Amino acid sequence: MIPLVDLKKQYLSIKKEIDAAINDIIERTAFVGGKDLKNFESRFAEMTGAKYAIGVSSGTTALYVSMIALGLKRSDEVITVPNTFIATSESITEAGGRVVFVDIDEETYNIDVKKLEKAINKKTKAIIPVHLYGQSCDIEGVIKVAQKHNLKVIFDACQSHLSAFKNEPLGKFGDCVCYSFYPGKNLGAYGDGGIITTNDEELARKMWMLIDHGRWNKKYEHDIEGYNCRLDTLQAAILNVKLNYLSLWTRKRQEAAAKYNKLLKDTGLILPKVADYASHVYHLYVIRLKERDKVLKILNDAGIQAGVHYPIPLHLQKAYEYLGHRNGDFPAAEDSCLSVLSLPMFPEISDEEINQVVAVLKQAIK
Ligand SMILES: Cc1ncc(COP(=O)(O)O)c(C=O)c1O
């Protein structure tokens, strides 16, 4: 069996360090807040090119807290894309906003900046572009439109740790950048976790307060009402160990992608297209093909855990029926949902595993 992601292999490669970090937290009973969390936050901020990083309980809460901190109000509209995990749009609704979709570029699968302006009106407050699969969107293009219309920009980088735009780390851009540490992500916790980065000191302080009952350093003094959505210290300690390996693991993902590219180049399959401004960190290696479902079944039957990200665009999900969209509203996103296929991708994937995936895939498309 070749899994889509092999978390066990990764754990075994750093078991001693991880076990020691977990034991240390338990021995010290240092479960909430503290130096491990602060240390992780500042290291993560530095590695992603931002001034501040606020650890939170998941990527979903990262998005939600960012919107609340930026002052989203009831009936404000927030723009995002239909080909993302529902957390992106869900958090808009949860924060009191209204979801507005914009179609994607068919080659990069990221927001189509050319279509952005048409979706903006007086109610538009923010844009949440997604850096999907590990590749940054056209950040400059988005920011230009956002500045023209005075909109906030929250980047959903839940799949794009250590990705870059024109060689600059993602933390340099936008009001906030949100990351997920869901276990299968490029930097994954051993449970749920997430983080928000920003370069705005006041905003950072507000977010630290929001995620910890609206207080600042004093246990029972609350300046505002907040929530409890802190990042667990146990997770921060694990992530501190894993952060040491993230650059190496990213390179290994890129090497694995290069191997797939080489082996699949004359097959007629559509391979990942890396925009000239982007550096791709291959959270997912996504190809595109006709008769995707048949090929997926052949791969799965052969013990290869390929997947689909995502099979149904959000505007056609039952959850968004109330928006009144129909098939054809966002054709590029709809086409991608019918034809994308994610092949096994993780830093530890071996050459033999890649060869095996490719052999079955080539046989399947014959
Ligand atoms: C693009 C995207 N946005 C948001 C999320 C939500 O992150 P989490 O699962 O940590 O809440 C995820 C991950 O699942 C994601 O892939």
The ligand as an SDF file (V2000), in Angstrom:
LIG
                    3D

 16 16  0  0  0  0  0  0  0  0999 V2000
   -7.0310   25.4940    2.2440 C   0  0  0  0  0  0  0  0  0  0  0  0
   -7.3910   25.1450    3.6610 C   0  0  0  0  0  0  0  0  0  0  0  0
   -7.9750   26.0790    4.4330 N   0  0  0  0  0  0  0  0  0  0  0  0
   -8.3090   25.8230    5.7170 C   0  0  0  0  0  0  0  0  0  0  0  0
   -8.0460   24.6080    6.3020 C   0  0  0  0  0  0  0  0  0  0  0  0
   -8.4770   24.3710    7.7140 C   0  0  0  0  0  0  0  0  0  0  0  0
   -7.4570   24.0010    8.5520 O   0  0  0  0  0  0  0  0  0  0  0  0
   -7.7670   23.1080    9.8590 P   0  0  0  0  0  0  0  0  0  0  0  0
   -8.1160   21.7330    9.3970 O   0  0  0  0  0  0  0  0  0  0  0  0
   -6.4780   23.1420   10.6230 O   0  0  0  0  0  0  0  0  0  0  0  0
   -8.8590   23.7620   10.6010 O   0  0  0  0  0  0  0  0  0  0  0  0
   -7.4130   23.6120    5.5380 C   0  0  0  0  0  0  0  0  0  0  0  0
   -7.0510   22.2990    6.0860 C   0  0  0  0  0  0  0  0  0  0  0  0
   -7.7160   21.4140    6.3940 O   0  0  0  0  0  0  0  0  0  0  0  0
   -7.1030   23.8790    4.1810 C   0  0  0  0  0  0  0  0  0  0  0  0
   -6.5180   22.9540    3.4080 O   0  0  0  0  0  0  0  0  0  0  0  0
  1  2  1  0
  2  3  1  0
  2 15  2  0
  3  4  2  0
  4  5  1  0
  5  6  1  0
  5 12  2  0
  6  7  1  0
  7  8  1  0
  8  9  2  0
  8 10  1  0
  8 11  1  0
 12 13  1  0
 12 15  1  0
 13 14  2  0
 15 16  1  0
M  END
$$$$
